[in-house]
Amino acid sequence: MLFRALSGGAHEGEASERVTDIRNAAQHAAELTNQMLAYSGRGHFDVRPISLTELVLDMTHLLGASLSKKAQVNYELMPEIPAVQADIAQLRQVIMNLITNASDALSARAGVIHVRTGTEQVRATLADLYGPTPLTPATYAFLEVTDDGCGMSEETRARLFEPFFTTKFTGRGLGLSAVQGIVRGHGGGIVLRTALGQGTTIKVLLPCTDKTTRPAPSQPAEPASSWTGSGLVLMVDDDPRVRAVTELLLRDLGFDVLPAASGRDAIREFELHADEIRAVVLDVTMPDLSGDQVLEELRRRRADLKVLICSGYAEEEMQERFSSQDMASFLQKPYTRNALGTRLQHLLGTADPSET
């Protein structure tokens, strides 16, 4: 069913590429969730020797799907680059942020983005190093992203790494302030060169290690569940990537899906389709109304509503905000198709709503 929904009559190769994009987007969203949890002290880091070149190569397909169609990306990657000791999820976020920001700097026009990896020997003060802390003299591996876009004014340059500062209507990922925090946390630094109308270069330097790179442990393949449901599910999440992936999972499980991007949107959609909605998949952390606030409003309208609560936080932390009955249907992010299906099967049972 998932293949048919994705292909829409397209060739098998195109459908396969879209499945790859969805899988990568789901992995990226899961890593972003885990990264934010680690920042708040509720997650964990997985530090290992990593090749910046291999990491960029692994991300090229996902990066291509995320960038402006008018952006031409040139990769100049050092083949035998020394490893850096780092958390792979955080470095992926650094790469994604730098390259998508470069794409955004091109606006709607055609342009070129250069992505380079290599090594640099730092011996003394480094020109254009951003921030007050000098780098310890050593050999550093670097990732450098250059665009020929609009460049930055001195005012923008001075504020670029401030938390919540953005020149865009909507932000992506955790922003450059988090990039700076990640790089500093790994003992590295950022070199920034930019001028208005002359493009921007951002170089991230990380200290090399003599340890041998090793891949992240792979998870065994999960056998697909045969259970399918039916009916309309209201799916509420403010992250567009999570919404897109979860919608596809729900449709593959047999449901029709009504997506909502915020708590207030969810309440509006529920009022329009209250009689049709069989269940709600509800994110807890949203910018306008929290999941528990949304749940209270929905239950006021329909007391018997079936709700699956989802969060990147651990189940123990959610128990103070939700009843034990609601927590029986809690699902922690990131989750698989099977985990989502199992929770919905438990929540809804096996009865067909058309028979009631």
C-alpha positions in Angstrom: 0.0 0.0 0.0 2.8 2.4 0.8 4.4 1.8 -2.6 1.2 2.6 -4.4 0.7 5.8 -2.4 4.2 6.9 -3.1 4.5 6.0 -6.8 1.2 7.4 -8.1 1.9 5.8 -11.4 5.6 6.9 -11.4 8.4 4.5 -12.4 9.6 2.1 -9.8 13.0 3.9 -9.5 11.3 7.2 -8.7 9.2 5.6 -6.0 12.3 4.0 -4.6 14.0 7.4 -4.4 11.1 8.8 -2.6 11.1 6.0 -0.1 14.8 6.7 0.5 14.0 10.4 1.1 11.3 9.5 3.6 13.5 7.1 5.4 16.3 9.7 5.6 13.9 12.4 6.7 12.5 10.2 9.4 16.0 9.4 10.6 16.9 13.1 10.5 13.9 14.0 12.5 14.6 11.3 15.1 18.2 12.5 15.5 17.0 16.1 15.9 14.7 15.0 18.6 17.4 13.0 20.4 19.8 16.0 20.0 17.4 18.4 21.7 16.8 15.9 24.5 20.6 15.6 25.0 20.8 19.4 25.2 18.2 19.4 28.0 20.0 16.6 29.8 17.3 14.0 29.0 19.0 12.2 26.1 22.5 10.8 25.5 25.4 11.4 23.1 27.0 8.6 21.1 30.6 9.8 20.6 32.8 7.8 18.2 35.5 8.4 15.6 33.9 9.8 12.5 35.0 10.7 9.0 33.6 14.1 7.9 34.0 13.1 4.3 32.0 9.8 4.8 29.4 11.7 6.7 28.8 14.2 4.0 28.7 11.5 1.3 26.1 9.6 3.3 24.0 12.7 3.4 24.2 13.8 -0.2 20.9 12.3 -1.3 19.0 13.9 1.7 20.8 17.2 1.1 19.8 17.2 -2.5 16.1 16.7 -1.6 16.4 19.6 0.9 18.0 22.3 -1.2 16.7 24.8 -3.8 16.3 23.2 -7.2 18.3 26.2 -8.6 21.3 25.4 -6.3 24.3 23.6 -7.9 26.3 21.8 -5.2 30.0 21.1 -5.8 31.7 18.6 -3.5 35.5 18.6 -2.9 35.9 16.0 -0.3 39.3 14.7 1.1 39.3 10.9 0.6 41.5 9.8 3.5 40.6 12.4 6.0 41.6 11.8 9.7 38.7 11.0 12.0 37.2 13.4 14.5 35.8 12.2 17.9 32.1 13.3 17.7 28.4 12.5 18.1 27.2 11.5 14.6 23.7 12.9 15.1 25.0 16.4 16.1 27.4 16.5 13.2 24.7 15.6 10.7 22.7 18.5 12.1 25.7 20.8 11.6 26.1 19.7 8.0 22.3 20.1 7.3 22.2 23.6 8.9 25.2 24.9 7.1 24.2 23.7 3.6 20.5 24.6 3.9 21.5 28.1 5.1 23.7 28.4 2.1 20.8 27.3 -0.2 18.5 29.9 1.5 21.1 32.6 0.9 20.6 32.1 -2.9 16.9 33.0 -2.5 15.1 32.2 -5.7 18.0 32.7 -8.1 20.5 30.1 -9.4 23.7 29.8 -7.6 26.6 27.5 -6.5 27.3 26.0 -3.2 30.8 24.5 -2.6 31.2 21.9 0.1 34.8 21.0 1.1 36.4 18.7 3.6 40.1 18.6 4.5 42.7 19.2 7.2 44.3 22.3 8.6 47.2 22.8 11.0 46.4 25.4 13.5 49.5 26.8 15.1 48.6 30.3 16.4 45.7 32.8 16.2 43.3 31.8 13.4 42.0 34.7 11.2 38.2 35.2 11.2 37.7 32.7 14.0 34.3 33.4 15.4 34.1 33.7 19.2 36.6 34.7 21.9 38.1 31.3 22.6 41.2 30.5 20.6 41.8 27.0 19.3 44.4 24.7 20.8 47.3 24.3 18.4 46.8 20.9 16.6 45.7 19.3 13.4 42.0 19.9 12.6 39.6 18.3 10.1 37.3 20.9 8.5 34.0 21.1 6.8 33.7 24.3 4.7 30.5 25.5 3.0 30.6 28.5 0.6 27.8 30.1 -1.3 27.7 32.9 -3.8 24.5 34.3 -2.4 23.6 37.6 -0.8 26.2 37.7 1.9 25.7 39.4 5.2 25.8 42.9 6.5 28.0 43.7 9.6 24.9 43.8 11.8 23.7 40.4 10.6 27.2 38.9 10.9 27.5 40.2 14.5 24.2 38.5 15.5 24.4 35.4 13.3 25.1 32.9 16.2 22.6 34.5 18.7 19.9 32.1 19.9 16.6 32.5 18.0 18.1 35.1 15.6 17.0 34.5 12.0 16.6 36.4 8.8 14.0 33.9 7.5 10.3 33.7 8.1 10.6 30.2 9.3 13.6 28.4 10.8 15.0 25.0 10.1 16.6 22.7 12.6 18.3 24.2 15.6 19.9 27.2 14.0 23.5 28.5 13.9 23.6 29.2 17.6 23.2 25.4 18.2 25.8 24.8 15.5 28.2 26.9 17.4 27.4 25.1 20.7 27.9 21.7 19.0 31.3 22.8 17.6 32.5 24.3 20.8 31.3 21.2 22.7 33.6 19.1 20.5 36.6 21.3 21.1 36.4 23.0 17.7 35.8 26.4 16.2 34.0 28.2 13.4 35.6 30.5 10.8 33.2 33.0 9.2 33.9 35.1 6.1 31.2 37.1 4.5 30.4 40.4 2.9 27.2 41.9 1.6 26.7 40.9 -2.0 29.8 38.7 -2.0 28.5 35.4 -0.5 29.4 33.6 2.7 31.9 30.9 3.8 31.6 29.1 7.0 34.3 26.6 8.0 33.9 24.2 10.9 37.1 22.9 12.4 37.2 19.9 14.7 40.3 18.3 16.4 41.5 15.1 14.7 41.9 11.9 16.6 44.2 9.0 15.8 41.4 6.5 16.5 40.0 4.5 13.5 36.5 5.4 12.3 33.7 2.9 13.0 30.1 3.0 11.7 27.1 3.5 13.9 25.6 0.2 15.0 22.9 -1.0 12.7 19.5 -2.0 13.9 18.2 -5.4 12.8 15.4 -5.3 10.3 11.9 -5.3 11.9 9.4 -7.7 10.3 6.3 -5.9 9.0 3.2 -6.3 11.0 0.1 -7.6 9.2 -2.4 -5.5 11.3 -4.2 -2.7 9.5 -6.8 -0.3 10.7 -9.4 1.9 9.1 -11.1 5.2 9.6 -10.0 8.9 9.9 -7.1 9.8 12.2 -6.4 13.4 13.2 -2.6 13.6 13.4 -1.1 16.6 15.2 2.5 17.7 15.1 4.2 21.0 14.6 7.3 19.5 12.8 6.5 19.2 9.1 8.9 16.4 8.6 7.4 14.4 11.4 3.9 15.1 10.0 4.9 13.9 6.5 6.5 10.7 7.7 3.7 9.9 10.2 1.0 10.5 7.6 2.6 8.0 5.3 2.9 5.5 8.1 -0.7 5.9 9.0 -1.9 5.6 5.4 0.2 2.5 5.1 -1.6 1.1 8.1 -4.9 1.6 6.4 -6.1 4.9 7.9 -7.2 8.1 6.3 -5.3 11.1 7.7 -6.2 14.6 8.7 -3.0 16.5 9.5 -2.8 19.5 11.8 0.3 21.7 12.3 -0.6 23.1 15.7 -2.8 22.7 18.7 -5.2 25.4 17.6 -5.4 23.8 14.1 -6.2 20.5 15.7 -9.1 21.9 17.6 -10.5 23.6 14.5 -10.2 20.4 12.4 -11.8 18.4 15.1 -14.8 20.7 15.3 -15.2 20.3 11.5 -14.8 16.5 11.5 -15.7 15.4 15.0 -18.2 12.7 13.9 -15.7 11.2 11.4 -12.5 11.1 13.5 -11.8 7.7 15.0 -8.6 8.6 16.8 -6.0 11.3 17.4 -2.2 11.0 17.2 -1.1 13.9 19.4 2.3 15.5 19.9 2.9 16.8 23.4 5.3 19.8 22.8 4.0 22.5 20.4 4.5 26.2 20.4 0.9 27.4 20.7 -1.0 24.9 22.9 0.6 21.9 24.6 -0.6 18.4 24.0 -2.3 18.2 27.4 -4.2 21.5 26.7 -5.3 20.2 23.3 -6.4 16.9 24.8 -8.5 18.7 27.5 -10.2 20.8 24.7 -10.9 17.7 22.6 -12.2 15.7 25.5 -14.6 18.5 26.4 -16.1 18.0 22.9 -16.0 14.2 22.9 -15.3 12.4 26.2 -14.8 9.0 24.6 -12.2 10.1 22.1 -9.3 7.7 21.5 -5.9 9.5 21.7 -2.4 8.3 21.2 0.1 10.6 22.9 3.5 11.0 21.3 6.6 12.7 22.7 10.4 12.6 22.5 10.5 12.8 26.3 10.5 9.6 28.3 7.3 8.1 29.5 8.1 8.9 33.2 8.3 12.6 32.5 4.8 12.6 30.9 3.1 10.8 33.7 2.7 14.1 35.7 0.8 15.7 32.8 -1.6 12.9 31.7 -3.8 10.4 33.4 -2.7 6.8 33.7 -5.5 5.8 31.3 -4.1 8.2 28.6 -0.5 7.1 29.4 -1.5 3.5 28.5 -1.4 4.7 24.9 1.8 6.7 25.1 4.4 6.3 22.3 7.9 7.7 22.5 9.6 9.3 19.5 11.2 8.2 17.3 9.0 5.2 16.5 8.7 2.7 13.8 5.7 1.7 11.7 5.3 -1.5 13.8 5.4 0.4 17.1 2.8 2.9 15.8 0.6 0.1 14.5 0.8 -1.9 17.8 -0.2 1.1 19.9 -3.1 2.0 17.6 -4.2 -1.7 17.6 -4.2 -1.6 21.4 -6.0 1.7 21.5 -8.7 0.9 18.9 -9.0 -2.8 19.2 -9.9 -4.8 16.0 -13.5 -3.7 15.5 -14.3 -2.1 12.2 -15.9 1.3 12.8 -18.3 0.6 9.9 -19.8 -2.3 11.8 -20.7 -0.2 14.9 
